Every structure is written in structure tokens, then in C-alpha cells.
């Protein structure tokens, strides 16, 4: 990345779409981000990725929404294209974007980018791995079990017995281990629904997690912002229009409600904020994350649900709303995220990439 002149606009590449079940959400998030970026400070260049992996630089929003891709506007991502940017803002939810793959490419291209790095993106994307890491620092989560899709297909009865042996009881949630926006998630009230739920989850991932459900829990979300010294927003509560906060409740019917700030005792709010920062750090995150929790209505017991490294940025998304309620406007939030990306890039660039051995042994 070239040194940014104080007198020139920062060139921001916004990447969206992608090979993911969250493709459509990504497009809408990116539109919101691009609309809010200050054109006096930033030169915004949109880049869309089709569902089959083509990179689009000519009218990408229109192309992806219509599904009509002109080959002239599609190109593989060459190093020369990435070099046009001072910083990249990946607005890629889910697989092949939020999981460390794009982040690794940007690292190799020597480009600053918004959000978590390769390791943080990868471990947070996998719901099983993130829970295992958070278990190590005593962040509580509900009982869960996980297994590979191929093992489920080969021996369903063995897996069902394994789930029961973990002490899980109905209701349960069956989820793809590596996806977001509630795609492929089912709430299962009985044996038959569990089978159907897992069958749906394996359509989207090679790995499945089944979690213990908590009836009538507060669904709490909190936003985290920063690099080495992250800060938290006020928490917000989701009151879903459906039985749980599924894809339709999030994006389609528009009748779910948010309570910001969440109406919880101060002691519980502080505990959630502490857990959110601990999760952010143990998962090696940077820039941003939305950390989701479940809180029992009786006794206010707090459970980590999951961490999201590229949370939704649509007009109805909680991450920007939580910061708005905490005193940080949408446009200023984006500016802060870009500053954090450049700060991390500059810090890493100070590290040595050369080592001089005592003897030239390799020639």
C-alpha cells in the first residue's frame, strides 16, 4: 500500500457479494456502507463477487442484483487491481469472505483492510472453534455438540445417540458451523424436527453444531470496536417476530423489534461487556465484532451465543445502531474502522520480514 497523502482522498475498495448463503445481505450492507462514506474524504470503489466467484468492477451492485453479468465487466482479482486501493473494506458475510480467505489474500497483496485478520476471522467463523477457545477463558456457553456432515449421512442414529449423551434436551438448535444470518438454522422441538434441522444444516456446511435451546431468553447483542484496546457499545435486545431470530425475522418481514439499550440490571450489562471484550481478545479479533449473548429471564444467567467479525451493516443492522445509541454516528463509525485498519497495517509494517543467519547455509 502506498503512503497516503494528507491532501488526497483515501481510496477505499468495498468488496461485497461472494460465494455464500449471505450473498444478498452482503449487497445491501455494502450499499449502506458506500452511501455513508464521506466522499470529501474517501474515493469509494465498489467490487462485487458473484455467487460463482467472479469479481465484478463494472456496475457491481446492478450486476449482482440482476444476475446479468457481462463478461467484459468480470475479471479475476489481479494484484494490479488491489494495488489501486489504500484500504479495503470487506463487507462479505459468511463463507469465502468472513472466514479468513479474503483476509489472507489481502495480506499477501500488502493491503490494509477493515476488520479481523486471518486467524481471528477463521476461528470466529467456526462456531465450534470459537466456543472451544472461549471455554478456555471461562466464558459460559450453553451445552453443545458437533459433528461432521459426512458422519451424519453415514450413521444418523450414532450421532443422535451422541447428542443425547451430551445431556442436550429439547428444544435444540441445529446450525451450520460456518455461516451467519441464521441461514440453515432450525429450532428443533422433538426428534423428528432435529433430524430435519440437521438435514438442512448439512446443505450449507461440512460441519454441524447442535446447541441447547433456552426458552424465553433475552437475545442480547453488543458491538465491539478497536484493536488492542477494544471498547463496547451499550447492549441491545432483539425481540424476534418469529419463534427465534431467523433469516426472515432479520431481513424479510421487518417486524422484529429492538430495545436499545437493553433493559437489564447494570450488573448484568457490565458482565456482558466484560465477556464481550474477553471473547474479542481470545479470538484474536481486531477492528470490529458483534458479540451475541443469551440471558435467562430468571436469574439473568449470561451465555455466549456467537461472535461475528463482519456484522451486518444494513439500515436495520444492530452493529451500527448500537454505536449510534452509544454516541458514534454511522459515518464516524466507518471512519474509525478505516483508521483502525490503517493503524494495524502500519504497526505490522514496522515488523522485520528479514533474518540474517550467522552463516549463508542455504546457497
BELRA-V23936 format. One record per residue. N is the residue number from 1. RES is the residue in one small letter. D_CENTER is the distance of its C-alpha to the mean C-alpha in Angstrom with 1 decimal. Layout:
<<N;RES;D_CENTER> <N;RES;D_CENTER>>
This chain:
<<1;x;25.0> <2;x;28.1> <3;x;29.0> <4;x;28.1> <5;x;31.3> <6;x;31.5> <7;x;33.4> <8;x;31.1> <9;x;27.9> <10;x;24.6> <11;x;23.5> <12;x;19.9> <13;x;18.5> <14;x;15.8> <15;x;14.3> <16;x;13.1> <17;x;13.9> <18;x;13.7> <19;x;14.7> <20;x;12.3> <21;x;13.0> <22;x;10.6> <23;x;13.0> <24;x;14.7> <25;x;11.9> <26;x;10.8> <27;x;14.5> <28;x;15.0> <29;x;12.2> <30;x;13.8> <31;x;17.2> <32;x;16.5> <33;x;15.4> <34;x;18.4> <35;x;20.7> <36;x;20.0> <37;x;20.4> <38;x;23.9> <39;x;26.0> <40;x;28.6> <41;x;26.4> <42;x;24.1> <43;x;24.9> <44;x;22.0> <45;x;21.9> <46;x;19.8> <47;x;18.9> <48;x;18.0> <49;x;17.3> <50;x;19.1> <51;x;18.2> <52;x;20.7> <53;x;19.3> <54;x;21.7> <55;x;20.9> <56;x;22.4> <57;x;23.8> <58;x;26.4> <59;x;25.4> <60;x;21.9> <61;x;20.9> <62;x;24.2> <63;x;24.2> <64;x;20.9> <65;x;21.8> <66;x;25.3> <67;x;24.6> <68;x;27.7> <69;x;27.0> <70;x;29.9> <71;x;30.2> <72;x;31.4> <73;x;28.1> <74;x;26.1> <75;x;25.9> <76;x;24.4> <77;x;22.5> <78;x;25.4> <79;x;25.4> <80;x;27.5> <81;x;24.9> <82;x;22.3> <83;x;25.2> <84;x;25.6> <85;x;22.7> <86;x;22.6> <87;x;18.8> <88;x;16.0> <89;x;13.1> <90;x;10.6> <91;x;9.3> <92;x;8.3> <93;x;5.9> <94;x;6.6> <95;x;9.7> <96;x;11.5> <97;x;9.1> <98;x;5.7> <99;x;8.2> <100;x;10.6> <101;x;13.0> <102;x;13.0> <103;x;12.7> <104;x;15.8> <105;x;17.6> <106;x;17.2> <107;x;18.5> <108;x;21.4> <109;x;22.1> <110;x;22.3> <111;x;20.1> <112;x;18.2> <113;x;14.6> <114;x;12.1> <115;x;9.3> <116;x;9.3> <117;x;12.0> <118;x;12.7> <119;x;13.2> <120;x;10.4> <121;x;7.8> <122;x;10.1> <123;x;10.9> <124;x;7.7> <125;x;6.8> <126;x;10.3> <127;x;11.0> <128;x;14.5> <129;x;14.3> <130;x;12.1> <131;x;14.8> <132;x;17.5> <133;x;16.7> <134;x;16.4> <135;x;19.7> <136;x;21.3> <137;x;21.1> <138;x;22.2> <139;x;19.1> <140;x;20.2> <141;x;18.5> <142;x;20.2> <143;x;22.2> <144;x;20.5> <145;x;21.6> <146;x;20.1> <147;x;21.9> <148;x;21.9> <149;x;22.3> <150;x;25.6> <151;x;27.0> <152;x;26.4> <153;x;28.2> <154;x;31.0> <155;x;31.7> <156;x;30.1> <157;x;32.8> <158;x;32.0> <159;x;28.3> <160;x;29.3> <161;x;31.8> <162;x;29.2> <163;x;26.9> <164;x;30.0> <165;x;31.0> <166;x;27.8> <167;x;29.1> <168;x;26.6> <169;x;28.2> <170;x;27.6> <171;x;25.5> <172;x;22.6> <173;x;19.2> <174;x;18.7> <175;x;15.3> <176;x;14.1> <177;x;12.7> <178;x;10.1> <179;x;8.7> <180;x;7.1> <181;x;9.1> <182;x;11.8> <183;x;13.0> <184;x;15.7> <185;x;15.8> <186;x;19.4> <187;x;21.3> <188;x;24.4> <189;x;27.6> <190;x;29.9> <191;x;30.6> <192;x;30.7> <193;x;27.4> <194;x;25.7> <195;x;27.1> <196;x;25.9> <197;x;22.4> <198;x;22.1> <199;x;23.8> <200;x;21.1> <201;x;18.2> <202;x;20.0> <203;x;20.0> <204;x;16.3> <205;x;16.0> <206;x;18.6> <207;x;17.6> <208;x;17.6> <209;x;17.1> <210;x;19.5> <211;x;19.2> <212;x;22.0> <213;x;21.8> <214;x;23.0> <215;x;25.1> <216;x;25.1> <217;x;22.4> <218;x;20.8> <219;x;17.1> <220;x;16.0> <221;x;12.9> <222;x;13.1> <223;x;11.6> <224;x;12.1> <225;x;13.3> <226;x;15.3> <227;x;16.0> <228;x;18.7> <229;x;19.5> <230;x;16.5> <231;x;17.5> <232;x;16.3> <233;x;16.9> <234;x;19.0> <235;x;17.4> <236;x;17.4> <237;x;18.4> <238;x;17.5> <239;x;20.7> <240;x;19.9> <241;x;22.5> <242;x;22.3> <243;x;22.8> <244;x;19.1> <245;x;16.1> <246;x;15.8> <247;x;14.9> <248;x;18.4> <249;x;18.2> <250;x;15.0> <251;x;16.1> <252;x;19.7> <253;x;22.2> <254;x;21.2> <255;x;23.1> <256;x;20.6> <257;x;21.3> <258;x;19.6> <259;x;21.6> <260;x;20.8> <261;x;21.7> <262;x;21.6> <263;x;25.2> <264;x;25.2> <265;x;27.7> <266;x;27.1> <267;x;27.3> <268;x;24.4> <269;x;22.3> <270;x;23.1> <271;x;22.2> <272;x;18.7> <273;x;18.3> <274;x;19.7> <275;x;17.5> <276;x;14.3> <277;x;15.8> <278;x;16.9> <279;x;13.6> <280;x;12.1> <281;x;15.3> <282;x;15.8> <283;x;12.4> <284;x;13.5> <285;x;10.7> <286;x;11.9> <287;x;11.7> <288;x;9.1> <289;x;6.9> <290;x;7.5> <291;x;9.4> <292;x;11.1> <293;x;14.7> <294;x;17.7> <295;x;21.0> <296;x;24.3> <297;x;26.7> <298;x;29.6> <299;x;29.4> <300;x;26.0> <301;x;24.6> <302;x;21.0> <303;x;18.6> <304;x;15.0> <305;x;13.0> <306;x;9.5> <307;x;6.9> <308;x;3.3> <309;x;3.4> <310;x;3.4> <311;x;4.8> <312;x;7.8> <313;x;10.7> <314;x;13.5> <315;x;16.7> <316;x;15.9> <317;x;12.4> <318;x;12.5> <319;x;10.8> <320;x;13.7> <321;x;16.1> <322;x;15.8> <323;x;16.5> <324;x;19.3> <325;x;20.8> <326;x;20.7> <327;x;22.7> <328;x;20.3> <329;x;20.6> <330;x;18.0> <331;x;19.8> <332;x;20.3> <333;x;16.6> <334;x;15.9> <335;x;19.0> <336;x;17.9> <337;x;14.6> <338;x;16.9> <339;x;19.4> <340;x;17.1> <341;x;16.2> <342;x;19.9> <343;x;20.9> <344;x;18.9> <345;x;20.3> <346;x;23.8> <347;x;23.6> <348;x;22.8> <349;x;25.5> <350;x;28.0> <351;x;27.7> <352;x;30.5> <353;x;29.8> <354;x;33.4> <355;x;35.7> <356;x;39.4> <357;x;41.0> <358;x;44.5> <359;x;45.9> <360;x;45.0> <361;x;44.6> <362;x;42.4> <363;x;44.9>>
